[in-house]
């Protein structure tokens, strides 16, 4: 076993992971651990003990029983592993999910208003870690680094420095951001609807704000 750290990218859907993975592929050999398509089927677990420093494990880890802390509990209890992820403004995540399902011919809602009001999909980010209002800070503090996709290039530059890698320009492999930013207007999204969304997804905003605060501290005091 090597003493050098092994890295794990917790790829949260609709948070810029396609672009992040592209750059990770320039730095590491990517080891995938994603469920197969839209199915509930996961591949065999990766033998983390056999991984090498030039490799990086990537996966969504988004289903109950397959969350990262369940599938590979050792990554949060051993100094050998460094887990990082990226998050995004919760409203932009929801708009991106709406656009993705619509453009792929499997629309889950008739309109953006319906998507924002869907009370069956509260706190998308919180359910991916998963966390509660009582433990979200302690869980997020276990991560080696959490980037902010709205500050994608700065986030990747910080991550490069922490990994000892050459900084590279971040490509936007998934262009959903541009689409959602055009949609996020006063004309298309009434302020009261946005405020209701923020109220309904309070935990996601607590997560996002906490990660944003940690990111700003990293920007102010960069470390390797």
N, C-alpha and C positions, 0 to 999 in steps of 0.2 A: 504493500500500500504506500502510495506517495504521500509526502507531507504537504504537498501543494493543494490548494483548495479546489473543490469541484463546484461548478456553478449551475444553478437551476433557474430558468426563466419561467416564472408563473405568468403565463400568457392569458390575461383577462380579455375576453372577447370585446370587440369594438373599442379597444383602447390603443390602437396604433400598433398592435403586435406584429402585423405583417411586415411593416417597415422596420421595426426593431429586429425582427428575426433576420431580415436581409443583412443588416450590419453584423449581427451575431455570427452569421454564416461567413463573414469575412475574417472573423477573429477565431472562431471555433469550428470544430466538426459538430454539427447539430445532431442530437439524438432525440427523436420525436417520441412523444407519449400522449397522443391524442386519440380520443374515441373515433370510431370509424364512421365518417359522414354524419348523418342524422341519427344513427343508431345509438343504443345504450351500451354498445360493446367496446370494451377497451382491450388493447393488446396485453400481452404478458408484461408484468412489471419489469422495469429495467433493473439490472443488478448494479446498484450504485457503487458498491464496493469495488467493482471492476472498472469503473469509469476512470478516465485519465484527464489530466489538467487541460489538454487541448480539446476536450469535449464539453458540450453544454446541453443539458437536458431541457427540453421545451415541452410544455403541455398546458391545456386549459385547467385540468383538475377541478371541474365545475359541478360534478354530480355527487349527491350524497353517497358516501361510501368510497368515493374516489377523490375527495378533496386532498390537497397536497399533504396536510398534516395526518391524514388517514392512510394514504397510499405510501408515503415515504416519511414516516414520523421522525426518522433520524436526522432529516435536514434541518430541523429546528432544535435539535438537542446536541448536535456535534459541531465543533468548530471547523470540521473539515469542509462543511458545505456553506455556500453563500447563495442565498435566494434573493432574487430581485424581480420587480414587476413594474408596470406602468398603469396609472389610472388617468381618468378623464372626467371632466365636468359631467355629473350625472344626467343633466338634461341633454347634452350632446350625445351621450351614450344611448339614451332612449330614442332620439331622432335617428341616430345611425342604425339602430336595430330596426326601426320602422322602414327606413330606406332599403336596408339589406333584404328584409323579408319581402318587400314589395317588388324590388328589382329581380328577385329570384323566383317570382311567381308563386310565392306562398305567403301572401299578405295575412298578417294576424289581426289587422285592424283596418277599418274603412277610411280612417282619416287620422291625421296627426293628433287631433283633439281626442279621438278615441284612444289612441296609443298612450297619450299622457295621462288619461283618466283611468287606465286599466288598473284596477285595484288587486289584480292577481299577480302582478309582477313588481311589487314594491321592492325597493332597495336591492337593485341588481348587483351593485358592487359588494354590498355586505354579504350577500349569499354566495359570492365567489370565494371569499376568504376562508370560511364564513366567520362572521363576528356579530357581537351584540353591542348595545350601548355601554354595557358594563366592561367589556374586554377588548374593544377594538384597538385602543391605543397600545396595549401590551402585545397584541398579536402583530400589529404593524411594526412595532419596534423590533421584532425578530427578523425583519427583512434587512438584508445587506444594503439595499438601495431601492427606493421607489421613485420612479420618474413621473413627470407630469406631461402628458402628450401635448397640451397647449404650449408647453415649453420644450418641445421635442428635441431640437438640436442641442440646447443647453443641457438637457437631461442626458443625452447620449454622450456629450463631451465630458460631463462629470463621471458617467459610468466608465467611459474609456480610461479616464485618469485613475479611477479606483481599481480597474482591472489591469492597468499597466499596458493598455493597447493604444494603437495609433488612432486618433480622432478621425472620423470620416463623416462626410455629409449624409444626412438622413434623407432617404428618398421616401416620398409618400406613395407607397405601393397601393394603398386603398384610398381612393379619392372621396370617401364619404364625408370627410370634414368639410370640404368646399360646399358640398350639397347642403349639409345641415346648417352651415353658417348662412347660406342664402335664405334658408327656410326660417331661421330664427330672426323674425322681424316682428315689429309691433303689429303690422298688418295681418300676418298669418298666425301669430301666437299672442292672444290677449294677455296682458300683464297678470290679470287675475288667474288665468290658467297656469301661468308659470309659477306664481306664488303658491297656488294649490299643489302643484307638482313638488315644489321645494318642501312644503309642509308634509306631504305624504311620504316623501323620501328623505326625511330628516337624517336618518342614520347614514345614508349614502353621502349626504353633504357634510356630515361630521367627519366621515372618513376622508373625503376629498380635501376638506379644509385642513385637516391634520397633516395629510401628505403634502399639501401645498406649503404649509408652514415648515415642515421638515426639509422640503426642497429648497426653500428660500434660505434656510440656515446653511445648507450645503453650498449654495451659490455664494453666500457671504463668507463662508469659511471652508473653501474646498480642501479636501484631504484625499490622500491616496490610500 
